Amino acid sequence: MRRYILTGAPGAGKTSILRALECEGCCVVEEAATHHNELRHAMGVAEPHLEPDFIESITALQLRRIAAAPPAPIQFHDRSPVCTLALCRLLDRAVPPILAEALARIAAEGAFEQRVLFVAEQGFVTPTAVRRISHAEALRFEALHREAYLERGYDLVEISRGPLPARVAQVKLAVGL
């Protein structure tokens, strides 16, 4: 089984690419942070990222989703624990043990393909109830993602700006579909 990570800045279009791939029958493993934040907002928490167990909660959900993913020749993962490391850095948080262990385990097991699909930002960020980040902050977060993946030895395959069909085609070409 080949597990590919799709990552990039918030609002870059990762979810749209993944929905298109899913509609074509590809296996997609959902990301954790957005769903965690949606739930916390529904529970009345205005700023979930300020909660002390924020990173731990996201990591735990992420790990459950990885473990529960159905077997498929190719899986597309919307983010990974390396992205959660970038989030720690963005929030100036220490790496909690659950995340440190996850990072060590995925490296030791070679859990993901070394080629990471890095979706370029689109030049803007559309705010949502959960995505409350400026374009400038998104660019900083993108740089932190790039740094986190490169320092762990991943190769970044750039998925350039453009219309959704062209971006989906770039992803499929990169993984041999």
N, C-alpha and C positions, 0 to 999 in steps of 0.2 A: 504494500500500500504506500502510495506517495502522498505525503501531507504537505501542501503548499500554504504558506502564510501570505495573506493579502494585508498590507499595512499602508500607513501614510497618515497625513494630517486629518484632523476632524473636518468633515465636510468635503473631502477630496473626491468622494463618489464611490468609495469601496462598497457600500451596501447596494448601490444600484448595479454595479458590476456583478456582485454576488447574486442578486436577485435574477439577473439575466442568465447567469450560469446555471442557477437552480432551475429556472424555467426550461433549460435545455437538458435537464436530467442529471446535472452534476451534484455531488454531495457537498453541502455547505455546512460548516460548523459555526454557529453564531458567536459573536463576541459577547463579552460579559459586562463591561462597564456601562454601556448604554442601558441594558436591561436592568442592571442593578439600580442605576439612577432613576429610571422610570418607576420602579417599584417604590423606592424611597420617597420620591415626589408624591406618589399616590398615597403614601402613608403620612404625608404632611411635613416631610423633611425638605426644607428649601435648598440646602447646600450639602448634599450627601458627601462631597469630597472633603468636608471638614470633620466628618465623624472619625474617631480614632481608629476604627477597624475597617476603614474604607478599602485600603489596599488588600487586606487579608480577605475581605468578603468577595472582592472581584476575583482574586486569585483562586479562591476555593470554587467559585462558580465556573471559572474558566477551566479548571482541572476536571470538574465533573462533566463539563460539556465535551472535553477532549476524550475522556474515558467512555462516555456514552455514545460517541459518534458511530454511526453504522459503518460496517466495513464497506469499502469501495476501492476500486483501483486508484482513484485520485480523490482526495479530500481537499477542499478549499477552506482554510481557517481564517475567519475574520478576526485578525489579531492573534497574539500569543502572549505567553508570560514575558517575552522580551519587550513587548509593548507596555506591559504593566511596569516593568523596570523604568521605561521612559516616563511613564506617568509618575512614578516615585520621584524622579528627578525634576519633573515639571513642578510638582507640589513641594519639593524640598523635603521629602520624607525619607527616613531610613528604610532600607530594604528589610521587610519582616522575614522571619524564618521560613514561613510557608512559600514565599516567593523565591528566596535564595535556594531552597531545596528544589523547587520546580525548575528553576533555571539550570541547576546542576544536573538534574535528572534528564531534562530534554537534551542537554549537551552530551551527556554520557551515552544516552540511548540513540542519539541521532534521530530523535522523534520527528523532526521536520526536515524537509528538503533544504539543502544549503542555499538554494536560489529562492530568495524572498521577493515577492511581487510588490514593488513599492509604487503606490499610486500617487502620482504628482498632484499637488493641490491645484485647484481650478482658477485661482486668482481672486477668490472670494469665499466667504463662509456664510451660509444661510442659517441664521439662528433658529433653534427649535426650543421646545420646553426643556429639553435635556442638554442640547448643544448651546452653551452660553459662552462661547469663546470668540474673541475677535480674530480677524484675519492675521494680525501681527502675532498674537499668541499662538495661533494655529501654525504659523511658519516656524516659530520657536519650537513647538511640540514636534513638528516634522523633523527639524534638525536633531532633536533629542532621540527620536526614533532611529534616524539614520545612524547616528553615533552608536547607539546601543547595539544595533544589528552588526555594524561593521566591526566593533570591538570584540564581538563574539564569533567572528569569522564567517558570517553569512555574506553571500554575494547578492547585491541588490539588482533586480531586473526592473528598470524604470518603465512604468506604464504612464505614457505621456498624457498631457491634457488633450481633450478633444471630445467628440461626440461619443456617446455610450457604445454604439456598435463597434467603433474603431478601438475603443479601450478593451472591450470584451475580446475582440479579435487579437489584440496584443497579448492578453492573458493566455488565450488558447494556444497561440503560437509559442509562447514561452514554456508551456508545459507539454507541448506536443499533441494537442488535441486537434 
